[in-house]
Amino acid sequence: MAIETTKAIICKIGQEEYALDVSHVLSIERLQNIRSMPHTEEYMAGIMELRGSVVPVMNLRVWLGFGKAGDVDQDHKRIVVTESNGQKLGLIVDAATDVLDIAKETLQAVEMQQGAREVNQVVNLDGRLILVLNVPNLIKQLDVSIFDNMETA
């Protein structure tokens, strides 16, 4: 019997690793010009233009409660452009390091305090505990609908 696997992009925030299901990842971009938006939460970095569309961008480090970037090497930072239910969201990460096949049987449910719905699974890969970021739940928690169908002039 074949082992069912899922492909995941592995991203780092500090020393912590997060997995994002590739079915929700559109692209991985170098850090680029992000335009700040007034009256937004601290975790919202702003918006960027990507192939004719306006994409909201959030700083995953700030959203997850790890504070500002500080000493992170800017050359390794990436914007992981994700999509769920037609809504796009760019995630600034400290690095995008791997693409891995994860056996679905190795995924374990995890209950986070304070009802965090964006992380609900963990996988142990040879001693590497990798938290699985649930992109649809993350996008649902944010109000990115105001950016739907926006195009650049």
N, C-alpha and C positions, 0 to 999 in steps of 0.2 A: 504494500500500500504506500502510495506516494505521500510525502509530508507536505502539507499545505503551508506555503510561505507567503509573506508579503514583503515587498521591497520598500525600504525606508531610507530617507536622507538623514544622516546623522549631523546634527549641529551642536555647537558648543556655546554655552554662556558661562564664562569663567572656566572652571574645571568640570562643570556639569555637562552631561551629554543628553540630548533630546533627539527622539526619532520622529520624523514626519512622514506619513504614508505618501509615497510618490504619486498616488492617484489624485492628491490634492495639491501637488507642486507643479506650477506652470514653468518656472524657470528660476535659476539662481544668478543673481546679478551682482556685479561689483558695486560697492558703495558709490552712489552718484548724487547729483544735486537733488536735495529734498527741500521742497518749499514748505516752510512753517505755516500752519493755519492758526488764526487767532481763536481764542476761547476754547481750546481743546485741552484734554487731559494731558498730564506730563508724559505719559507713555506714548502718546501719539506724536510721532516725529514730524508728520506732515503729509504731503502728497508728492508723487513723482509722475513723470510722463513715461509711459512704457508702450512703445509701438502704437501710438495714437490714442491710448486710453489714459485716463487719470486714475492712479492707484493710491489708496490711502496706505501709509506706512507707519507701523508701530515699532517701538523699541522693545523687543522681547525681554531684554535684561531688566528694564524698568517695570514692565508689566508683571514679571515674575517676582519682583521685590528685591532684586539684587543691586539696585541703585544705578547710578550713572556709570558710564563706561570706564572712566579713569585711565588706567594704564594699558588698555587693550590696543594691540597693534592694528592700526587702521587699514593696513594692507590686506589683512586676513578677513576683515569684516565683510559680510555679504548681506544682500537682501534676498530672502527666499520669498518668491512671489507665489502665493497660495490662492486657491479658489474653492468655494463651496456654495452650492445652490446659486451659481451665477454671480456671487460676490467675491471680488478679489481683495486681497490684503497682502501687503509686503511686510515681512518680518525681518528686522535688523538683528542679525546674530553675530557673535564674535568670530565664528568660523563655520564653514560647512566642510566637514572632513571626510565623510564616507558615504557610499551607497551600499547598504547591506540587505541580504535576504534574512528575514526573521521568521523562524518557524512559528506558526500561530499557536502551537501547543506550549511554547515557552513564554507567551504573554501572560502576565498575572495582573488581576485587577488590584487597584490600590485606591483606598479611600483617603482623600486629602482632607485636612482640617479646613474648616470654614467653607466647605462645599465647592472647592475649586473644581470646575468641570472641564477645564482645558487639559488636565493631566489625570487620566483615570486608569492607566496601565503602566507596567514596568516590565522590562525584559532583562534577564541576567545572561550576558554573553561572556562566558569565560571570566567571570568576576567583574565585568563592566556592568554596573547597574545603569540602564538607560531608560529615562522616563519617556513615555510615548505621548506626544502632544496631539490632542484631538482637535484638528483644524476646524471641522464644522462647529464644535462647541465653542471654540475660541471666537470664531467670527460671529456666532449668535450672541455672545456676550457683549460685543462691541456694536455700536450703531454706525456701521459703514454704509448703510443703505443710501445715505445722502450723496454718495459718490457713484451710485449706479448710473450707467449710461452716460457718464461724462466723457467728453472727448476733447482733445486739444484742438485749438483753432489752426 
